[in-house]
Amino acid sequence: MYSAYVKGFNSDIEEEVILEVNGVEIIGFMPFGIHFEPKRGIQYPISMSLVVLDDLDIQEVKDFEFGFYRIDESYSYKIKGILNCEKKTINAGFELSLEDEMLEDLWQYDNKNIQIKVDRINIEFAEE
C-alpha cells in the first residue's frame, strides 16, 4: 500500500490518473474503474501493480540512477533501481513491490542495479 497525492485526471480517458508517490509522478491506469470520486490535491492509499504484456524486458545497468521514466506519451515506463528478491521489491526512489510471477526470472539480478520495462502501472484506490 502506498500513499499517493492525486495531481489530476485525463478528461478523455476516464481510467487515467496522475499521481505523485514519494515525490515521483506516475501516470497510471485504473483498470477496475473507481468506486468513489477522488479529489485533486488530496492523498489517498493506493495499491500499484506492474503490467508486462509480453516478455519481461530487464537489463543490468551500470549507472546508479533510480526512478520512473515514462516512454513517450504511453502508459509504459522504464523503471530503474536496485532489485531485492528476498523483499520482493525494486527500490526506484521508493520500494515498489513485485509479484511472485515476475520474480521467477530475476534471481540472477538480485541486489543489482536494473532497468525493467513495464507496459502499464495499474492503480487501485483503497477503501477509505
DOLUMFI-813526 format. One record per residue (C-alpha): x, z, y. Coordinates in nm, 4 decimals, always signed. Each point is the difference from the previous one (the first is absolute). Layout:
% DOLUMFI-813526
px|pz|py
X|Z|Y .
...
% end
This chain:
% DOLUMFI-813526
px|pz|py
+0.0000|+0.0000|+0.0000 .
+0.1263|-0.0911|+0.3462 .
-0.1083|+0.0832|+0.3522 .
-0.0639|-0.3214|+0.1933 .
-0.0764|-0.0614|+0.3646 .
-0.2540|-0.2822|+0.0422 .
+0.1296|-0.2529|+0.2531 .
-0.2671|-0.2645|-0.0438 .
-0.2040|-0.2397|-0.2071 .
-0.0279|-0.3769|-0.0270 .
-0.3371|-0.1157|+0.1318 .
+0.0236|-0.3182|-0.2109 .
+0.1019|+0.1645|-0.3297 .
-0.1966|+0.3177|-0.0603 .
+0.2329|+0.1204|-0.2789 .
+0.3097|-0.0027|+0.2252 .
+0.1207|+0.3219|+0.1608 .
+0.3038|+0.0712|+0.2178 .
+0.1496|+0.3424|-0.0650 .
+0.3019|+0.2034|+0.0951 .
+0.1472|+0.2211|-0.2717 .
+0.3014|+0.2151|+0.0954 .
+0.0762|-0.2328|+0.2908 .
-0.0268|-0.3161|-0.2148 .
-0.2670|-0.2574|+0.0899 .
-0.1699|-0.1451|-0.3058 .
-0.2655|-0.2680|-0.0117 .
-0.1902|+0.0801|-0.3128 .
-0.2966|-0.1235|-0.1933 .
-0.3037|+0.2061|-0.1008 .
-0.1183|-0.1752|-0.3196 .
-0.2735|+0.2552|-0.0674 .
-0.1455|-0.0083|+0.3484 .
-0.0570|+0.3238|+0.1827 .
-0.2586|+0.2727|-0.0374 .
+0.0135|+0.1228|+0.3616 .
+0.0992|-0.1323|+0.3414 .
+0.3592|+0.1103|+0.0761 .
+0.0801|+0.0197|+0.3678 .
+0.2986|-0.1536|+0.1730 .
+0.2487|+0.2636|+0.1169 .
-0.0905|+0.2570|-0.2674 .
+0.2077|+0.1098|-0.3019 .
-0.1520|-0.0182|-0.3471 .
+0.1207|+0.0719|-0.3524 .
+0.0526|-0.3247|-0.1907 .
+0.1395|-0.1211|-0.3286 .
+0.2145|-0.3122|-0.0215 .
+0.0730|-0.2215|-0.2964 .
+0.2334|-0.2961|-0.0226 .
-0.1413|-0.3248|-0.1369 .
+0.2265|-0.2510|-0.1748 .
-0.1949|-0.3041|-0.1172 .
+0.2727|-0.1714|-0.2018 .
+0.3413|+0.1236|-0.1087 .
+0.1624|+0.2770|+0.1985 .
+0.2646|-0.1374|+0.2367 .
+0.2690|+0.2679|+0.0210 .
+0.3641|-0.0062|+0.0947 .
+0.2721|+0.2487|+0.0697 .
+0.1169|-0.0126|+0.3607 .
+0.3276|+0.1184|+0.1465 .
-0.1260|+0.0979|+0.3439 .
-0.1532|+0.3377|+0.0674 .
-0.3090|-0.1322|+0.1766 .
-0.3282|+0.1730|-0.0680 .
-0.3448|-0.1199|+0.0884 .
-0.2946|-0.2297|-0.0363 .
+0.0471|-0.3604|+0.1107 .
-0.3145|-0.2096|+0.0241 .
+0.0390|-0.3577|-0.1185 .
-0.1396|-0.2375|+0.2617 .
-0.3684|+0.0695|+0.0737 .
-0.0845|+0.0812|-0.3617 .
-0.0719|+0.3283|-0.1752 .
+0.3331|-0.0341|-0.1843 .
+0.2894|+0.2323|+0.0717 .
+0.3624|+0.0396|-0.0899 .
+0.0572|+0.3701|-0.0480 .
+0.3570|+0.1302|+0.0198 .
+0.1038|+0.3449|-0.1116 .
+0.1521|+0.2182|-0.2694 .
-0.1719|-0.0001|-0.3372 .
-0.0444|+0.3302|-0.1825 .
-0.1404|-0.0657|-0.3467 .
-0.0292|+0.3686|-0.0897 .
-0.2201|+0.0708|+0.3032 .
-0.1673|-0.3441|-0.0323 .
+0.0646|-0.0809|+0.3656 .
+0.1805|-0.2319|+0.2344 .
+0.1190|+0.1658|+0.3208 .
-0.0600|-0.2621|+0.2674 .
-0.0185|+0.2351|+0.2968 .
-0.2424|+0.2172|-0.1942 .
-0.0456|+0.0424|-0.3742 .
-0.2348|-0.2648|-0.1324 .
-0.1397|+0.0699|-0.3464 .
+0.0403|-0.2670|-0.2661 .
-0.2275|-0.0551|-0.2961 .
+0.1336|+0.0358|-0.3551 .
-0.0492|-0.3704|-0.0801 .
+0.2256|-0.0939|+0.2891 .
+0.2737|+0.2430|-0.1085 .
+0.0345|-0.1472|-0.3496 .
+0.2320|-0.2748|+0.1257 .
+0.1867|+0.2024|+0.2618 .
+0.2128|+0.2590|-0.1813 .
+0.3225|-0.1960|+0.0538 .
-0.0575|+0.0397|+0.3766 .
-0.0431|+0.3794|-0.0087 .
+0.1563|+0.1716|+0.3061 .
+0.1028|-0.3355|+0.1477 .
-0.0914|-0.1774|+0.3213 .
-0.2564|-0.2617|-0.0898 .
-0.2347|-0.2498|+0.1537 .
-0.3317|-0.0799|-0.1642 .
-0.2580|-0.2563|+0.1032 .
-0.3643|+0.0965|-0.0276 .
-0.2942|-0.2319|+0.0539 .
-0.2163|+0.2624|+0.1637 .
-0.0267|+0.3694|+0.0801 .
-0.3428|+0.1309|-0.0941 .
-0.1380|+0.2842|+0.2084 .
-0.2730|+0.2418|-0.0964 .
-0.1296|+0.2653|+0.2378 .
-0.0485|+0.3374|-0.1679 .
-0.3207|+0.1972|+0.0263 .
-0.0068|+0.2110|+0.3134 .
% end
